[in-house]
Amino acid sequence: MPHHPSNHNPAGDLDNLAKGPMDAITDWGMLWADDVQVCLLIVVKRFVDSTEEDGVCYSYHQLPEES
């Protein structure tokens, strides 16, 4: 996660920040074959404070198969 900068308009478009991890998960091949299969993506960018480590957290839920 980004550290709090001196300005309040940090660089890095939110969609671009999500693209790298999404591509890595696609290359991994364990959750989906192609990220076109992702139906919902919620992305939040927030600043960490001095007591937190920066990083990325992903969770996913598989939708039931349609019959």
Secondary structure, 3 states (H helix, E strand, C coil): CCECCCCCCCCCCHHHHHHHHHHHHHHHCCCCCCHHHCCCCCCCCCCECCCCCCCCCCCCCCCCCCC
